[in-house]
Amino acid sequence: MDVCQLIYTVVEVLIAVSCCLGNMLVILALWTSKSIQKPTFCLIVSLAVADLMVGCIAIPLAVIVDGRVNTSFYGCVFIGCVIILLTVVSVLSLAAIAIDRFFRVYVPIRYKRTVTQRHSWFAVAACWLIAIPLSFAPMFGWYEQKTFSESVNSTILCKFMDVIPMSYLVYFNFFLCTLIPLVIMAVLYGCIFCTIRKNLREKPGNGTQTQSYNYLKKEKQLAGSLSLVLALFALCWLPLHIMNCIAYIGGSNIVPMPVLYFAILLSHANSAVNPVVYAFKIEKIKTAYLKIWHRCIECGEEQQVSQTSQTTDNNLSDNSVSKKRLS
């Protein structure tokens, strides 16, 4: 293992730990605060679960498929597909959040009447079910034919780039599953902000208008926070996809390995950053974080008090026993 690969592995481990701890806290916060009952937060939980699985599953598998283990050809392809799956789920979850926000702003009255928690869980299930066939296309023949022909009746040193073809990564995974949804989401958020800004220009008059004005201000704040999550996703993932496009056009050796490692780390770091964004930008999640923190402090203080009282009782009992012996 060279120095570059060692640094890559250590940083991946740190990112994986951050992903697991941060996203477990997000899921716990939304679950205990009952915010999960609201449609948008159901979708945020879906995104947090995908980010959690990046830390628990995708990052360890990404380290494995860096030429560290021997597997069967289809075993290596399967590992690569699982890594891709969590990316596609994240994109679809972000798209579902953008669509949810769009309808909430454009048809707020109808949205409140029709969209329920059941619809949100249906959307979450749809995101995961749609992502599976999109991600596992290489298992059904869209794999690297050269590696397959060389691995007949034998194991191979599992490397992601040796089994997943660049044509799939560029045309299907990037253009179809990532770039087009990102463009659609950018348009939706643009429409949301234009509509909210237009409505906020009208000064509130009576009580109903004031209530509507406050509602739009809250929607603008939440939409801004979620659009920041989208922007960070694009910022973290586009460098890797652009490098794949360069490698596909100019050859795999055109991108230096340290640069590729950096792009992979940046893409995985996105899953660790999201919980931080939620904490600082989304008020309900921030409040839920603080409640969990206060509960932990209270539990620690109660445990400390109980230990102190138990120690005091033991000392008193020891003193009484010693007095009896003396008498």
C-alpha positions in Angstrom: 0.0 0.0 0.0 1.5 3.3 -1.1 1.3 6.6 0.9 -1.5 8.0 -1.3 -3.6 4.8 -0.8 -2.9 4.9 3.0 -4.1 8.5 3.3 -7.1 7.7 1.2 -8.1 4.8 3.5 -7.6 6.7 6.7 -9.7 9.7 5.5 -12.4 7.3 4.3 -12.6 5.7 7.8 -13.0 9.2 9.3 -15.7 10.1 6.8 -17.5 6.8 7.4 -17.5 7.4 11.2 -18.8 11.0 10.7 -21.5 9.7 8.3 -22.7 7.1 10.8 -22.8 9.3 13.9 -24.2 12.4 12.2 -27.0 10.7 10.3 -28.0 8.4 13.2 -28.5 11.6 15.2 -30.6 13.1 12.4 -32.9 10.0 12.3 -33.1 9.9 16.1 -33.9 13.6 16.3 -36.7 13.4 13.7 -38.1 10.2 15.2 -38.2 11.5 18.8 -39.6 14.9 17.9 -42.4 13.3 15.8 -41.4 15.6 12.9 -41.2 12.4 10.8 -45.0 12.6 10.6 -44.7 15.6 8.3 -44.2 14.7 4.6 -41.0 16.7 3.9 -39.3 15.3 7.0 -40.1 11.7 5.9 -38.1 12.4 2.7 -35.3 13.9 4.8 -35.2 10.7 6.8 -34.9 8.7 3.6 -32.0 10.9 2.6 -30.4 10.5 6.0 -30.8 6.7 5.8 -29.1 6.7 2.4 -26.3 8.8 3.9 -26.0 6.5 6.9 -25.7 3.5 4.6 -22.9 5.4 2.7 -20.9 5.4 6.0 -21.9 1.8 7.0 -21.8 0.1 3.6 -20.7 2.2 0.6 -17.4 3.5 2.1 -16.2 0.1 3.4 -17.1 -1.4 0.0 -15.3 1.4 -1.9 -12.1 0.6 0.0 -12.5 -3.1 -0.8 -13.0 -2.5 -4.5 -9.8 -0.5 -4.6 -7.9 -3.7 -5.5 -7.6 -5.2 -2.0 -9.6 -8.5 -2.3 -10.1 -11.3 -4.8 -13.7 -12.0 -5.6 -15.7 -13.6 -8.4 -16.5 -11.3 -11.4 -20.2 -11.0 -10.6 -19.4 -10.5 -6.9 -17.2 -7.5 -7.8 -19.9 -6.2 -10.1 -22.5 -6.6 -7.3 -20.3 -4.6 -4.8 -20.0 -1.8 -7.4 -23.7 -1.7 -8.0 -24.4 -1.4 -4.2 -22.1 1.6 -4.1 -24.0 3.2 -7.1 -27.4 2.4 -5.5 -26.9 4.7 -2.6 -26.0 7.6 -4.9 -29.1 7.1 -7.0 -31.3 6.9 -3.9 -29.8 10.2 -2.7 -30.6 11.9 -6.0 -34.1 10.6 -6.1 -34.7 11.6 -2.5 -33.5 15.1 -3.2 -35.8 15.2 -6.3 -38.8 14.0 -4.2 -38.0 16.8 -1.6 -37.9 19.4 -4.4 -41.2 18.2 -5.9 -42.8 18.2 -2.4 -41.6 21.8 -1.8 -42.9 22.9 -5.2 -46.4 21.6 -4.6 -46.4 23.0 -1.1 -45.7 26.5 -2.4 -47.8 26.4 -5.6 -50.9 24.7 -4.3 -50.7 25.1 -0.5 -54.4 24.5 0.3 -54.7 21.4 -1.9 -51.3 20.2 -0.6 -52.4 20.2 3.0 -55.7 18.5 2.2 -54.3 15.7 0.0 -50.6 15.0 0.9 -50.4 12.8 4.0 -47.7 10.8 5.8 -48.8 7.7 3.8 -48.1 9.5 0.5 -44.7 10.5 1.8 -43.8 6.9 2.7 -45.0 5.8 -0.7 -42.6 8.4 -2.3 -39.8 7.1 -0.1 -40.5 3.5 -1.2 -40.7 4.6 -4.8 -37.2 6.3 -4.5 -35.6 3.0 -3.3 -37.5 0.7 -5.7 -36.7 2.8 -8.8 -33.1 3.1 -7.7 -32.5 -0.7 -7.6 -33.0 -1.4 -11.4 -31.2 1.8 -12.3 -28.2 0.9 -10.2 -28.0 -2.8 -10.9 -28.0 -2.5 -14.7 -24.3 -3.8 -14.8 -25.5 -7.1 -13.3 -27.7 -7.7 -16.3 -24.9 -7.4 -18.9 -23.7 -3.8 -18.9 -20.3 -4.7 -17.4 -16.8 -4.6 -18.6 -16.6 -7.3 -21.3 -12.8 -7.6 -21.3 -12.5 -8.3 -17.6 -15.4 -10.8 -17.8 -13.7 -12.7 -20.6 -10.4 -12.9 -18.6 -12.1 -14.0 -15.4 -14.0 -17.1 -16.7 -13.8 -19.9 -14.1 -11.4 -17.8 -11.8 -11.4 -15.0 -9.3 -10.2 -11.5 -10.0 -8.6 -8.7 -8.0 -11.8 -6.6 -7.5 -11.4 -3.1 -8.8 -14.4 -0.9 -9.5 -13.1 0.6 -12.7 -12.3 -2.9 -14.1 -15.9 -4.2 -13.9 -18.1 -1.1 -14.2 -17.8 0.3 -17.7 -17.2 4.1 -18.2 -20.1 4.1 -20.8 -22.5 3.2 -18.0 -21.0 5.7 -15.5 -21.1 8.6 -18.0 -24.2 8.1 -20.1 -26.5 6.3 -17.6 -25.3 7.1 -14.1 -24.2 10.7 -14.8 -26.4 12.1 -17.6 -29.6 10.2 -17.0 -29.6 9.5 -13.2 -27.7 12.6 -11.9 -27.4 15.5 -14.3 -31.0 15.6 -15.6 -32.6 15.3 -12.1 -30.2 18.1 -10.8 -31.3 20.4 -13.6 -35.0 19.7 -12.9 -34.5 20.3 -9.2 -32.6 23.6 -9.9 -35.6 24.7 -12.1 -38.1 23.7 -9.4 -36.2 25.6 -6.6 -35.9 28.6 -9.0 -39.7 28.6 -9.5 -40.2 28.2 -5.7 -38.1 31.2 -4.9 -39.6 33.4 -7.6 -43.1 32.6 -6.5 -42.3 33.2 -2.8 -40.5 36.5 -3.6 -43.4 37.7 -5.7 -45.9 37.0 -3.0 -43.8 38.5 -0.2 -43.6 41.8 -2.0 -47.3 42.3 -1.3 -47.6 43.9 2.1 -49.9 42.0 4.5 -53.2 43.7 5.4 -55.7 41.7 7.4 -55.0 38.8 9.7 -55.4 36.2 7.0 -52.8 37.9 4.8 -50.4 38.3 7.7 -50.7 34.5 8.4 -50.0 33.8 4.7 -47.1 36.2 4.8 -45.6 34.3 7.8 -46.2 31.0 6.2 -44.3 32.1 3.0 -41.4 33.3 5.1 -41.1 29.9 6.8 -41.4 28.2 3.4 -38.6 30.4 2.0 -36.3 29.6 4.9 -36.9 25.8 4.6 -36.6 25.9 0.8 -33.3 27.8 1.1 -31.9 25.2 3.5 -32.9 22.3 1.3 -31.6 24.0 -1.8 -28.3 24.4 0.1 -28.3 20.6 0.6 -28.9 20.2 -3.1 -26.1 22.6 -4.0 -23.6 20.8 -1.7 -24.6 17.5 -3.3 -23.8 18.9 -6.8 -20.6 20.5 -5.6 -19.4 17.2 -4.0 -20.4 14.8 -6.8 -19.9 16.7 -10.0 -16.0 16.7 -9.8 -16.1 12.8 -9.8 -18.5 12.6 -12.7 -16.6 15.2 -14.7 -13.4 13.1 -14.2 -15.3 10.0 -15.3 -16.2 11.9 -18.5 -12.6 13.0 -19.1 -11.4 9.4 -18.5 -14.0 8.1 -20.9 -13.0 10.5 -23.7 -9.2 10.6 -23.1 -8.4 7.2 -21.5 -8.4 5.9 -18.0 -4.8 7.0 -17.3 -5.4 10.7 -18.1 -6.7 11.4 -14.6 -4.0 11.1 -11.9 -4.8 8.7 -9.1 -4.4 11.2 -6.2 -6.9 13.5 -8.0 -9.4 10.6 -8.4 -9.0 9.7 -4.8 -9.7 13.3 -3.8 -12.9 13.4 -5.9 -14.1 10.1 -4.4 -13.4 11.4 -0.8 -15.3 14.6 -1.7 -18.3 12.7 -3.0 -18.4 10.6 0.2 -17.9 13.6 2.4 -21.3 15.0 1.2 -23.0 12.4 3.3 -21.2 13.6 6.4 -21.9 17.3 5.7 -25.7 17.1 5.5 -26.3 16.6 9.2 -24.3 19.7 9.9 -26.4 21.7 7.4 -29.6 20.4 9.0 -28.3 21.5 12.5 -27.6 25.1 11.5 -30.2 25.7 8.8 -33.4 23.8 9.7 -35.0 25.0 13.0 -37.0 21.9 13.8 -34.0 19.6 13.5 -31.8 22.0 15.4 -34.4 22.1 18.3 -34.5 18.3 18.2 -30.7 18.1 18.4 -30.8 20.4 21.5 -33.5 18.3 23.2 -31.4 15.1 22.7 -28.3 17.0 24.1 -30.2 18.2 27.2 -31.6 14.7 27.8 -28.0 13.3 27.6 -26.8 15.9 30.1 -29.8 15.2 32.5 -29.2 11.4 32.3 -25.5 12.0 33.1 -26.3 14.2 36.1 -28.9 11.8 37.4 -26.4 8.9 37.1 -23.8 11.0 38.9 -26.2 11.9 41.7 -27.3 8.3 42.1 -23.7 7.1 42.3 -22.9 9.8 44.9 -25.9 8.9 47.0 -25.0 5.2 46.8 -21.5 6.0 47.9 -22.8 8.0 50.8 -25.2 5.2 51.9 -22.3 2.7 51.7 -20.2 4.9 53.9 -22.9 5.4 56.4 -23.6 1.7 56.6 -19.8 1.0 57.0 -19.7 3.6 59.8 -22.7 2.0 61.6 -21.2 -1.4 61.4 -17.9 -0.3 62.8 -19.6 1.5 65.7 -21.5 -1.7 66.6 -18.3 -3.6 66.6 -16.7 -1.1 68.9 -19.6 -1.2 71.3 
